[in-house]
Amino acid sequence: SSGINAEYGECPYSEGYDLTIGTSDTGDLVENTTMRHFRHLVIFLGGLQGLEPVIEADESLQEADPRVLFDYYLNTCPNQGSRTIRTEEALLITLASLRQKISENGMKN
């Protein structure tokens, strides 16, 4: 996608995403978060510099505070031991850390 705001506009669901998660090493711990029920979830991962520069670079956004921009702003890899995590690693770590909360709160068929 060309930016965070564009991703919302490109949502394939007519009612949009009803739960948004941004990830960052400055976010809240997953285990301290109570997730609400949802139908359509989108998770935003940052690049090498994190999610914050992506937000700052998106001129179409009215809000620059990720805690306001997303429903949840989470640190899915606490104590990571390095400043950066490759995107493919971050994706797997994030999905694994959110798995239980997603399965408990996502819409059941």
C-alpha positions in Angstrom: 0.0 0.0 0.0 1.1 3.6 -0.5 0.4 4.6 3.1 -1.6 3.8 6.2 -4.5 6.0 5.1 -4.5 4.3 1.7 -4.8 0.9 3.3 -8.0 1.9 5.0 -9.4 3.1 1.6 -8.3 -0.2 0.0 -10.1 -2.3 2.5 -12.0 -5.1 0.7 -14.9 -5.1 3.3 -17.7 -2.6 2.7 -18.0 -2.0 6.4 -14.2 -1.5 6.7 -11.8 -2.8 9.3 -13.4 -2.8 12.8 -10.1 -3.5 14.6 -6.7 -2.0 13.8 -3.4 -2.9 15.4 -0.1 -1.0 15.0 3.1 -2.7 16.2 6.2 -1.0 17.6 8.8 -1.6 20.3 7.3 1.4 22.1 3.8 -0.1 22.1 1.9 -1.8 25.0 2.7 -5.4 25.9 0.3 -7.9 24.3 -0.2 -9.8 27.5 -1.5 -6.6 29.2 -4.1 -6.0 26.5 -7.7 -7.1 26.5 -8.8 -7.2 22.9 -12.4 -6.6 21.9 -14.4 -8.7 19.5 -14.0 -7.9 15.8 -15.0 -9.1 12.3 -12.2 -7.6 10.2 -8.7 -7.0 11.6 -5.7 -5.3 10.0 -2.2 -5.3 11.5 0.4 -2.6 10.5 4.1 -3.5 10.8 6.8 -0.8 10.4 9.8 -0.9 8.2 13.5 -0.9 9.3 13.0 2.3 11.3 9.7 1.2 12.8 6.1 2.2 12.3 6.5 5.8 13.5 8.4 7.1 10.4 5.8 5.5 8.2 3.1 7.4 10.0 5.1 10.7 9.8 5.7 10.2 6.1 2.0 9.7 5.3 0.9 13.3 4.5 -2.8 12.2 4.2 -3.0 11.4 7.9 -4.6 13.9 10.2 -3.2 12.2 13.3 0.5 11.4 14.0 0.1 9.7 17.4 0.0 5.9 16.8 -1.9 5.4 20.1 -4.8 7.5 18.6 -4.4 6.2 15.0 -4.8 2.5 15.9 -7.2 0.7 18.2 -4.2 -1.1 19.8 -0.6 -0.1 19.6 1.4 -3.2 20.7 4.9 -4.4 21.3 4.7 -7.9 20.0 8.4 -8.7 20.6 9.4 -7.3 24.0 13.1 -7.6 25.0 14.0 -8.2 21.3 17.7 -7.5 21.9 18.2 -5.6 18.6 16.9 -2.3 17.2 15.4 -3.9 14.1 13.7 -7.1 13.2 13.3 -8.2 9.6 9.7 -7.8 8.3 9.3 -11.6 7.7 10.4 -12.2 11.2 8.2 -9.5 12.7 5.2 -10.9 10.8 5.6 -14.4 12.3 6.4 -13.1 15.8 3.4 -10.8 15.7 0.9 -13.4 14.5 2.2 -15.9 17.1 2.0 -13.4 19.9 -1.6 -12.4 18.9 -2.8 -15.8 18.0 -4.8 -16.6 21.2 -6.3 -13.1 21.4 -7.3 -13.2 17.7 -8.9 -16.7 18.0 -10.8 -15.7 21.1 -12.1 -12.4 19.8 -12.4 -12.8 16.1 -15.8 -13.6 14.4 -16.6 -17.3 14.4 -18.1 -18.9 11.3 
